[in-house]
C-alpha cells in the first residue's frame, strides 16, 4: 500500500512517518486483501494538532478518520482509532467487498462540481459592465471532476457513508436501478431520498 504522509505548516519527524506507515500497513493487512493508497495529513490549529487519514481501500471504497490532540502522535492515534472502529463494525461487509470489487458492474460516470460564490468586488465589476443584472450573488464553478455513481444496495451505501465520514452519498439503487441519495441528518440518523416512481 502506498502511504503519503504530509504536514501543513508542520515539520514531521522520520519516527512519526515510520510509525504512521507501520500502523496503517498493519491495519490494511488485517482488513483488506490489498489496499491501494492512504493519505495522512497533519496540521496545527492553535494549541493542538489535527490528523486527517483518507484510505482508498478499493474501487469506490474510501475510509476517512479525523483526530486531534495536544501532540501529533496522539492525533494520529485518534484518527486511526476512528477508522479501526468503523472497520470493526463493518468487517464482514468490507472484506467481502474488497474480494468482489472486480466482479461488480462498472459504476456510472457523472461530473462533480465545486462551487464558489462570487466575491463583492467581482460582482461590482460585473454590475458595472451590465447594469441590467439584478443585485444577486451567483456561484461560479471553480473545479469540475469526473466521479463514479456506484450500483449498491441501500445497506451497503449506508456502510460506505459511515466509513467515509461524508455527509451525503449519491448511488444507483441495486433494487430498482434508480438514482438514490442518502444523507446524514442533524439528529444523527440517516435520511434516504429514493427517486423510484411510486
C-alpha positions as CSV (number, residue, x, y, z in Angstrom):
1,X,0.0,0.0,0.0
2,X,1.3,3.5,-0.9
3,X,1.1,5.8,2.1
4,X,1.7,9.5,1.7
5,X,2.4,11.4,5.0
6,X,2.4,15.2,4.8
7,X,2.2,18.2,7.1
8,X,0.5,21.6,6.6
9,X,2.9,24.1,8.2
10,X,4.2,21.3,10.4
11,X,7.6,19.6,10.3
12,X,7.2,15.8,10.6
13,X,9.9,13.6,12.1
14,X,11.0,10.4,10.4
15,X,9.9,8.5,13.5
16,X,6.4,9.7,13.1
17,X,6.3,8.9,9.4
18,X,7.6,5.4,10.2
19,X,5.0,4.9,12.9
20,X,2.2,6.0,10.5
21,X,3.4,3.7,7.8
22,X,3.7,0.7,10.2
23,X,0.4,1.2,11.9
24,X,-1.6,1.8,8.6
25,X,0.1,-1.1,7.0
26,X,-0.9,-3.4,9.8
27,X,-4.5,-2.1,9.7
28,X,-4.7,-2.6,5.9
29,X,-3.3,-6.2,6.2
30,X,-5.9,-7.1,8.8
31,X,-8.9,-5.9,6.9
32,X,-8.1,-5.9,3.2
33,X,-6.6,-8.2,0.7
34,X,-5.0,-5.2,-1.0
35,X,-5.5,-1.6,0.0
36,X,-4.5,0.9,-2.7
37,X,-3.3,4.1,-1.0
38,X,-3.6,6.3,2.0
39,X,-3.0,10.0,2.6
40,X,-2.2,11.2,6.1
41,X,-2.2,15.0,6.7
42,X,-1.1,16.6,9.9
43,X,-1.8,20.3,10.7
44,X,-1.7,22.5,13.7
45,X,-4.6,24.6,14.9
46,X,-3.9,26.9,17.8
47,X,-2.6,24.7,20.6
48,X,-3.4,21.3,19.2
49,X,-2.5,19.0,16.3
50,X,-5.1,17.6,13.8
51,X,-4.7,14.5,11.7
52,X,-6.8,13.5,8.7
53,X,-6.5,10.0,7.2
54,X,-8.0,9.1,3.9
55,X,-7.6,5.4,2.8
56,X,-8.7,4.3,-0.6
57,X,-9.2,0.6,0.0
58,X,-10.8,-0.4,-3.3
59,X,-12.8,0.8,-6.2
60,X,-15.3,3.2,-4.6
61,X,-14.4,2.4,-1.0
62,X,-12.9,5.3,0.8
63,X,-12.3,5.4,4.6
64,X,-11.9,8.7,6.5
65,X,-10.7,9.3,10.0
66,X,-10.0,12.6,11.8
67,X,-8.3,13.1,15.1
68,X,-7.0,16.0,17.3
69,X,-4.8,16.1,20.3
70,X,-2.0,18.0,22.0
71,X,0.7,16.2,20.1
72,X,0.9,14.7,16.6
73,X,1.3,11.1,17.8
74,X,-1.9,11.3,19.8
75,X,-3.8,13.0,17.0
76,X,-2.8,10.1,14.6
77,X,-3.9,7.5,17.2
78,X,-7.3,9.2,17.5
79,X,-7.8,9.3,13.7
80,X,-6.6,5.7,13.3
81,X,-9.0,4.6,16.1
82,X,-11.9,6.2,14.2
83,X,-11.0,4.2,11.1
84,X,-10.4,1.0,13.1
85,X,-13.8,1.3,14.9
86,X,-15.6,1.7,11.6
87,X,-13.8,-1.2,10.1
88,X,-14.6,-3.4,13.1
89,X,-18.3,-2.5,12.8
90,X,-18.3,-3.4,9.1
91,X,-15.6,-6.1,8.9
92,X,-17.5,-8.8,7.2
93,X,-19.0,-6.5,4.5
94,X,-15.7,-4.7,3.9
95,X,-13.7,-7.9,3.4
96,X,-16.4,-9.3,1.1
97,X,-16.5,-6.0,-0.9
98,X,-12.7,-6.0,-1.3
99,X,-12.8,-9.5,-2.8
100,X,-15.8,-9.0,-5.1
101,X,-15.0,-5.5,-6.3
102,X,-13.6,-6.7,-9.7
103,X,-16.8,-8.7,-10.4
104,X,-19.2,-5.8,-9.8
105,X,-20.9,-3.9,-12.6
106,X,-18.9,-0.8,-13.6
107,X,-20.2,2.4,-11.9
108,X,-22.0,5.0,-13.9
109,X,-19.9,8.1,-14.7
110,X,-21.0,11.6,-13.6
111,X,-19.5,15.0,-13.1
112,X,-18.8,16.6,-9.7
113,X,-18.7,20.4,-9.3
114,X,-17.3,22.6,-6.6
115,X,-19.0,26.0,-6.5
116,X,-17.6,29.2,-5.0
117,X,-19.7,32.3,-4.5
118,X,-18.6,35.4,-6.4
119,X,-17.0,38.0,-4.1
120,X,-18.3,41.5,-3.9
121,X,-15.5,43.1,-6.0
122,X,-16.2,40.7,-8.8
123,X,-20.0,41.3,-8.5
124,X,-19.4,45.1,-8.6
125,X,-17.3,44.8,-11.7
126,X,-19.9,42.6,-13.4
127,X,-22.6,45.0,-12.4
128,X,-20.7,48.0,-13.9
129,X,-20.4,46.1,-17.1
130,X,-24.0,45.2,-17.4
131,X,-26.4,47.4,-15.4
132,X,-29.4,45.1,-16.3
133,X,-28.3,42.4,-13.9
134,X,-30.0,42.2,-10.5
135,X,-28.0,42.6,-7.3
136,X,-27.7,38.9,-6.5
137,X,-24.5,36.9,-5.7
138,X,-24.0,34.0,-8.1
139,X,-21.8,31.0,-7.6
140,X,-19.1,30.2,-10.2
141,X,-17.8,26.8,-10.9
142,X,-14.1,26.6,-9.9
143,X,-13.5,22.9,-10.4
144,X,-15.0,20.0,-12.3
145,X,-14.0,16.4,-11.9
146,X,-15.5,13.1,-13.1
147,X,-16.9,10.9,-10.4
148,X,-18.5,7.4,-10.2
149,X,-22.0,6.6,-9.2
150,X,-21.8,3.1,-7.8
151,X,-24.5,0.4,-8.0
152,X,-25.2,-0.5,-4.4
153,X,-27.8,-1.9,-2.0
154,X,-29.1,0.7,0.4
155,X,-27.4,-1.1,3.4
156,X,-24.0,-1.0,1.6
157,X,-24.5,2.6,0.7
158,X,-25.1,3.4,4.4
159,X,-22.0,1.5,5.3
160,X,-19.9,3.4,2.8
161,X,-21.3,6.7,4.0
162,X,-20.3,5.8,7.6
163,X,-16.9,4.6,6.5
164,X,-16.1,7.7,4.5
165,X,-17.4,10.2,7.2
166,X,-19.2,12.1,4.4
167,X,-22.5,14.0,4.9
168,X,-24.2,12.5,1.8
169,X,-23.7,9.9,-0.9
170,X,-25.3,9.5,-4.4
171,X,-25.7,6.0,-5.7
172,X,-27.7,3.8,-8.1
173,X,-30.0,1.6,-6.0
174,X,-29.4,-2.1,-6.8
175,X,-33.0,-2.9,-6.0
176,X,-34.7,-0.7,-8.6
177,X,-31.7,0.7,-10.7
178,X,-32.8,4.3,-9.9
179,X,-30.6,7.1,-8.6
180,X,-30.9,7.5,-4.8
181,X,-29.3,9.8,-2.2
182,X,-28.5,9.1,1.4
183,X,-27.5,11.8,3.9
184,X,-26.6,12.3,7.5
185,X,-29.4,14.2,9.3
186,X,-28.9,16.7,12.0
187,X,-30.5,14.3,14.6
188,X,-27.8,11.7,13.8
189,X,-30.0,9.4,11.7
190,X,-29.6,8.6,8.0
191,X,-32.0,10.0,5.5
192,X,-32.8,8.4,2.2
193,X,-34.2,10.0,-0.9
194,X,-35.5,7.4,-3.4
195,X,-36.2,8.6,-6.9
196,X,-38.1,5.4,-8.0
197,X,-41.6,6.1,-9.3
198,X,-44.3,5.3,-6.8
